[in-house]
Amino acid sequence: MTVAGSPVIWIELMSRDPDTSERFYREVVGLSVTTVGEGAEAYRTLLKDGMPIGGLTGPRPDSDVWPSGGPEGHWVGYFGSEDVQAGARKAEDMNGQVLLGPLTLPGVGVVAVLRDPDGATFGLFQPADSSQ
């Protein structure tokens, strides 16, 4: 996957009630959902017309807030990046914050959640296949 210059390539909903959120977005937006894992560790992938477009995750087991904000539910958009580590360093150099990561997710890619100097939260995502 080529990600240079890509717009937002993934969205993720942090939800206090994933079951209700899943029903809501099925009915209102027409999304479908597949689930990976079970219980509190389950991750739901959001699909539009069979294409993965984002994720839906529930409350963290160790906290009532997410690194990206909260405790209210919220969306985080992820921009494609050729080098998440460099992007995170540059964000800090420019008075931004690294809220999470960079984390390597085996078989998925590298991700970081950042906050810009104005307080807006966003993510950087480097898909595992972006170097191919």
PyMOL commands that set and color helices and strands:
alter all, ss='L'
color gray80, all
select helices_A, chain A and resi 18-29+39-41+84-93+128-131
alter helices_A, ss='H'
color red, helices_A
select strands_A, chain A and resi 8-14+32-36+43-48+51-57+74-80+97-105+109-115+121-127
alter strands_A, ss='S'
color yellow, strands_A
deselect
rebuild
show_as cartoon
